[in-house]
């Protein structure tokens, strides 16, 4: 199944190169996200027990991953007792079909949806569109990319790649705001009026789920705009879609995560709205769709199971020096950046074989992660997996085997090293040309006449 | 104290002056330094590309070269980290011994030799590049992402150098974009990251960029030279050697 049929299929490096054609824009993108990283730092430093919180959150999630079966069963029983309707979806296709069936049963053609990375992962918008359902994303950033016919480039900041002037132009086209008006407050006001009509008329609201509490059977949704609340309060039917890893055991654990989530995401102490949905109002419906879509498989991969601890804060994207300079769409997956690069290969290794290489393994992602996922270690491990599965590019495999062979033979290595330095000195055009990607924007190191081992043999041994 | 000098392949071939400085500083501090001649590479280029099994030859070479030394010291945090994390051999006892005895140059000075003073003068404005593997891997310095007490082993040493003025960077520990084979397979992002690092040092008016990892410095030097910048790169051992 193609998760994102409308997304480009070029490798990350090529899409990143296109992104880098406009250096001013790259600078702007980088600085915008770095500013958020700095806000995150400030927020983290305001909590003296920050590192303890991270460890505790990581431990709670480790417990969840080790007790998935029991906690899911407990959650389902509680949710049913509360009057919710619980659905189980093995994959994206089942998830989409379940949502569609609920809409058909309620004879609804138009719905509102607040932010849900799971539905992005499942390609729900495209699926429902193909089935004649009109979906309006009510998160402002998501509405912007939806009007533009794009997918989000960032899980928390979906339209972070759009400048306000461009949004002004987009709104002029779609919402008929005056041409040239790029005042954020004005544009937000226009979006409010536009969305208000949708909220008032749509009978089904879809939301994502940030946390699902096994003890009580309730789901918790965090937003800054209140759009999830506005949607669900005005609709007769609330469909909450969640990956099975969103569970936490008890309500008392929630505070650990809410203290980390918004601080990590945007540097706010807490999201503006943290809403608990426990039971449907009289005469209304609450559906909860529990989705696996590869999560059980990832749980079974020992090196990668911790990736399921992710609470989707986006901090790893904001800090990633590669993400900041390549843009979210270069990852071609609903969840971009470092975390996306360790989640995506689980769904389709061949399709996402380039992503674990879109990193210098600098490790900053691992350090900001509020649930302490060893992201850069997993990127390294995915590289090994891809090679084992025969998904490494042929040329790379040949050159790495040759390098490994040569470097296992010290005498040959010394000979080759001397030869290479001689070539570089006497025939620099062999390396200083457009076929050498290093040389495009960087000079080669100056080749010395003597290597250190040659110097040592002459000066020290005697 | 018998110290083996670990000179990674590209330092051996392109930056012999760094290995010489490393050796001379260690000797000045009283170490008996030996350079086992049959050494090549830590194996990282293959392993980081996904070909961990192709570093078996390197592992054999490392185990043969460094067996039995009290300490193994190298001027490149990234290669040292790779040995620490990934050196394996059928003689696992020796491999484990090497993994625990291999040190990056600056941490060896601060943690093992416990150096308090250094006889070196370097009257220049210097910017320190924190290499990711040295910093986040070997914990040579505190990381800006963590809520934890700051410290920096390379800075501690640079503060002992007479006349040296250390600049404060806007982004004190952002990656330079070298990343091994990343620098060619993701050329545009890699070069952009390098340019941005260089620009930060330029804004602080540094004359010299230093660091504890030659690979990052090689990357930054490639960019500086292309831009015909007057800023030089020097490994920290060269500065501590009196320059």
Interface residues (C-beta under 8 A of the other chain):
Chain A: X12 X13 X16 X17 X19 X20 X23 X26 X30 X34 X41 X44 X45 X47 X48 X50 X51 X319 X321 X322 X325 X326 X356 X357 X358 X359 X360 X361 X362 X363 X364 X366 X367 X368 X380 X383 X384 X385 X386 X387 X392 X396 X397 X400 X401 X403 X404 X405 X407 X408 X409 X410 X411 X413 X417 X420 X421 X436 X437 X438 X440 X441 X442 X443 X444 X445 X446 X447 X448 X450 X451 X452 X453 X454 X455 X456 X457 X460
Chain B: X7 X9 X11 X12 X13 X14 X15 X16 X17 X19 X20 X35 X37 X38 X39 X40 X41 X43 X45 X46 X47 X48 X49 X50 X51 X52 X54 X55 X56 X57 X58 X60 X61 X132 X133 X136 X137 X143 X144 X145 X146 X147 X148 X171 X173 X174 X175 X177 X178 X179 X180 X181 X182 X183 X184 X185 X186 X187 X188 X189 X190 X191 X192 X193 X194 X195 X196 X218 X219 X221 X222 X223 X225 X226
